[in-house]
Amino acid sequence: MMTGTIFDIQRFALHDGPGIRTTVFLKGCLLSCPWCCNPESQQPHPQLAYDAEKCTHCLKCVTVCPTGALKKIDQKLDIAFDLCNACANCVEECPESAMKIFGYQMHSEDVICQVAKDKAYFDNSGGGLTLSGGDPLFQPDFTLDLLKKAKGIKINTCLETSAFAGKEVFEQLLPWVDYFYIDYKITGENRHKQFTGVSSKQVLENIDFLCRNNAHVVLRCTIIPGINDHDEHFNAIAGISRQYDAIGEVHILPYHRYGESKYKQLGMKLPDFRSEPVAEEETNLWISRVRQFGGRNVVKG
């Protein structure tokens, strides 16, 4: 059986596609967006996370660490994350649940068995399986296997992705995906490279391929103040929605900072990036602006 790395399975999700869904989060992403709210998804390997607010510094974890990643300094816990091999000994030993491993291996058959438990809810609500991340396209073979198995038992499928992958990947995925939720991040090749680390050309080519092959596409646009909250971006979003009838909706999502605390817990450097969350009124203004440029079916995500 095919094996992949996931970091969470969330049941009864209501915002990751139509109806009631089970969302499977796959680890790994080729982009490096500084506003990423799931830093635990970026690296492909399992990672230790440490919640200092829960820790009582009993230091039981130090005694079971085989690599020396956990040490006692001034009667408090110190972690060398680069030495951690994610063995999870400390997770089992910690009485306060201050330790957690993000990322674990699962067989595709086992994932689908979990998802299938909610099939009655899917059938009654028009829901199904959503693959998210990270980016599921970081593990394309595992993603394809999950999608095939889901469709094999008549479960609706949705793929959340940045669309940064080779065209051949989408050629393989197309028959097995009911909804593509595509993150359209920034307008302009140079700015896209600056803030995500990759070219926007492949993303736009894949959107074009999917739309010309009658895929069901939803464009998801997170608006970050000071980065892409300007008319050039709003006009481009509207232009894409007008160009392709296959784009059923455009979702405008406000930026939030929910993921910031996770960087410290994972021993990762917080990106040198700051932007402030906005009120709902500001989001509504962005939606109105995209509509003024001719955007179709533009709603709050």
C-alpha positions in Angstrom: 0.0 0.0 0.0 1.1 3.5 -0.7 2.3 5.6 2.3 2.4 9.3 2.8 3.0 11.9 5.5 0.1 13.8 7.0 -0.2 16.0 10.0 -3.9 16.2 10.8 -7.3 14.8 9.9 -10.2 17.1 10.7 -13.8 15.7 10.6 -16.9 17.8 10.0 -15.1 20.6 8.3 -17.5 23.2 6.8 -15.1 25.6 5.0 -13.0 23.3 2.8 -15.4 22.7 0.0 -19.2 22.0 -0.3 -21.1 20.3 2.4 -19.7 18.5 5.4 -16.2 17.3 4.7 -13.3 15.5 6.2 -10.1 17.4 5.5 -6.8 15.5 5.4 -3.7 17.7 5.8 -0.6 16.5 4.0 2.9 17.6 5.0 5.2 19.5 2.6 5.0 22.6 0.5 7.3 24.1 -2.2 6.3 27.7 -1.5 7.6 29.9 1.3 4.9 32.4 2.0 5.8 34.5 5.0 2.2 34.8 6.1 1.7 31.0 6.2 -0.7 30.1 9.0 0.3 26.4 9.1 4.1 26.4 9.5 3.9 22.8 10.7 2.9 21.9 7.2 5.9 23.3 5.4 8.6 20.7 6.0 8.0 17.1 4.7 9.3 15.4 7.8 7.7 14.9 11.2 8.5 17.8 13.6 8.4 18.3 17.4 6.3 21.1 18.8 6.6 22.4 22.3 4.0 24.5 24.1 5.9 26.3 26.8 2.7 27.6 28.4 1.7 24.0 29.3 5.1 22.9 30.6 5.7 22.6 34.3 9.4 21.8 33.8 9.1 18.5 35.5 11.9 17.5 33.0 10.7 13.9 32.7 11.1 14.3 29.0 14.8 14.9 29.3 15.4 11.4 30.7 13.8 9.7 27.6 15.3 11.7 24.8 17.8 9.5 22.9 19.5 12.3 20.9 20.2 14.9 23.6 17.8 17.4 22.0 16.2 18.0 25.4 18.3 19.3 28.2 18.0 20.9 31.6 19.3 24.4 31.9 18.8 26.4 35.1 16.0 23.9 36.1 14.1 24.6 32.9 13.7 22.7 29.7 15.9 23.7 26.7 15.3 22.2 23.3 17.8 21.8 20.4 15.2 21.3 17.6 17.9 20.5 15.1 18.9 17.4 17.1 15.3 16.0 17.4 14.5 12.9 15.5 10.8 13.1 16.3 10.8 9.7 18.1 7.9 10.9 20.3 9.3 9.5 23.5 8.9 12.9 25.1 5.3 13.1 23.9 4.4 9.9 25.7 6.3 10.9 28.8 4.9 14.5 29.2 2.1 14.6 31.9 0.9 18.0 30.7 0.7 17.3 26.9 3.2 20.1 26.2 4.9 18.0 23.5 3.4 17.1 20.1 4.7 15.6 16.9 3.4 17.1 13.7 3.6 14.5 10.9 3.1 10.8 10.8 3.1 8.1 8.1 -0.2 6.5 7.1 -1.2 4.1 4.4 -3.6 5.5 1.9 -6.0 2.6 2.7 -6.1 3.6 6.3 -6.7 7.2 5.6 -9.7 6.4 3.4 -11.0 4.0 6.0 -11.2 6.9 8.4 -12.7 9.2 5.9 -15.4 6.6 4.9 -16.8 6.6 8.4 -18.5 9.9 7.6 -19.8 8.9 4.2 -23.4 9.2 5.3 -22.8 12.8 6.3 -21.1 13.4 2.9 -24.0 11.9 1.0 -26.7 13.9 2.9 -24.8 17.3 2.7 -23.1 17.1 -0.7 -19.7 16.9 1.1 -16.8 14.6 0.9 -13.0 14.4 1.2 -10.8 17.5 1.0 -7.0 17.2 0.6 -5.1 20.2 2.0 -1.7 21.0 3.4 0.9 22.2 3.1 0.2 21.4 -0.5 -1.0 18.0 -1.5 1.0 18.3 -4.7 4.2 18.0 -2.7 3.2 14.3 -2.4 1.6 13.8 -5.9 1.6 10.0 -6.0 0.1 9.7 -2.5 -2.5 12.4 -3.3 -3.5 10.6 -6.5 -3.9 7.3 -4.7 -6.1 8.9 -2.0 -8.3 10.5 -4.7 -8.7 7.3 -6.6 -9.6 5.3 -3.5 -12.1 8.0 -2.5 -13.8 8.0 -5.9 -13.8 4.2 -5.9 -16.3 4.3 -3.0 -18.2 7.3 -4.5 -16.8 10.0 -2.1 -16.8 13.5 -3.5 -13.3 15.0 -3.7 -11.8 18.5 -3.3 -8.1 19.5 -3.7 -6.8 22.7 -2.0 -3.5 23.7 -3.7 -1.3 26.5 -4.8 -1.3 24.9 -8.3 2.5 25.0 -8.4 3.3 21.7 -10.1 4.0 20.3 -13.6 1.1 20.1 -16.0 1.5 16.3 -16.1 0.5 16.2 -12.4 -2.8 18.0 -13.2 -3.4 15.7 -16.2 -3.3 12.8 -13.8 -5.4 14.4 -11.1 -8.1 15.9 -13.3 -10.4 12.8 -13.6 -10.4 12.2 -9.9 -11.1 15.7 -8.4 -14.6 17.2 -8.2 -13.4 20.6 -7.0 -10.1 22.4 -7.3 -9.7 25.2 -4.7 -6.7 27.2 -6.0 -4.9 29.8 -4.0 -4.2 32.8 -6.2 -1.7 34.7 -4.1 0.0 37.7 -5.8 -0.2 39.4 -9.1 3.0 39.9 -11.0 5.9 37.5 -11.7 8.5 39.4 -9.7 6.4 39.9 -6.6 5.2 36.3 -6.7 8.8 35.1 -6.7 9.7 37.6 -4.0 7.0 36.6 -1.5 6.4 32.9 -2.3 9.8 31.8 -3.7 8.4 30.4 -6.9 7.2 31.6 -10.3 3.6 32.5 -11.0 3.8 31.3 -14.6 3.2 27.7 -13.8 0.3 28.5 -11.5 -1.5 30.6 -14.2 -0.8 27.9 -16.9 -2.3 25.2 -14.6 -5.4 27.4 -13.9 -5.8 27.8 -17.7 -5.4 24.0 -18.2 -8.0 23.1 -15.6 -10.5 25.7 -16.8 -10.1 24.7 -20.5 -10.8 21.1 -19.5 -14.0 21.9 -17.6 -12.8 21.4 -14.1 -14.8 22.9 -11.3 -12.5 25.6 -9.9 -12.8 28.0 -7.0 -10.3 30.8 -6.8 -9.2 31.5 -3.2 -7.5 34.9 -2.6 -6.1 35.8 0.8 -5.7 39.5 1.0 -2.7 40.8 3.0 -2.6 44.5 3.9 0.5 46.1 2.4 1.2 43.2 0.1 -1.7 42.5 -2.3 -4.5 44.8 -1.2 -4.3 47.0 -4.3 -6.1 47.5 -7.5 -3.6 45.7 -9.7 -4.3 42.5 -7.8 -8.1 43.1 -7.5 -8.3 43.7 -11.3 -6.3 40.6 -12.0 -8.6 38.5 -9.8 -11.6 39.9 -11.6 -10.0 39.2 -15.0 -9.3 35.6 -14.3 -12.9 35.1 -13.1 -14.2 36.7 -16.2 -11.9 34.7 -18.5 -13.0 31.3 -17.4 -16.6 30.0 -16.9 -15.2 27.1 -15.1 -14.4 29.3 -12.1 -17.6 29.0 -10.1 -16.7 31.3 -7.2 -13.9 33.7 -6.1 -13.4 33.6 -2.3 -11.8 36.7 -0.7 -10.2 35.7 2.6 -8.9 38.2 5.2 -5.4 37.7 6.5 -5.1 36.5 10.1 -2.2 35.8 12.4 -3.4 32.6 14.0 -0.2 30.7 13.0 2.4 33.0 14.6 2.6 31.2 17.9 3.3 27.9 16.1 6.7 29.1 14.8 8.2 29.3 18.3 6.6 26.0 19.3 8.3 24.3 16.3 11.7 26.0 16.9 11.3 27.9 13.6 12.3 31.5 13.0 9.3 33.7 12.7 9.4 35.3 9.2 10.4 38.9 9.0 6.9 39.9 8.0 4.2 41.9 9.8 0.7 42.8 8.8 -2.3 43.6 10.8 -5.6 41.7 10.6 -8.5 43.7 9.3 -12.2 44.2 10.3 -15.0 42.6 8.3 -15.8 46.0 6.8 -12.4 46.1 5.1 -12.9 42.6 3.6 -16.3 43.7 2.3 -14.6 46.7 0.6 -12.1 44.3 -1.1 -15.0 42.2 -2.3 -16.8 45.2 -3.7 -13.6 46.4 -5.4 -13.1 43.0 -7.2 -16.8 43.2 -8.3 -16.3 46.7 -9.6 -13.5 45.4 -11.9 -16.0 42.9 -13.2 -15.3 39.9 -11.0 -18.0 37.2 -11.1 -19.4 35.3 -8.1 -17.1 37.1 -5.6 -17.8 36.2 -2.0 -16.2 36.1 1.4 -14.2 32.9 1.9 
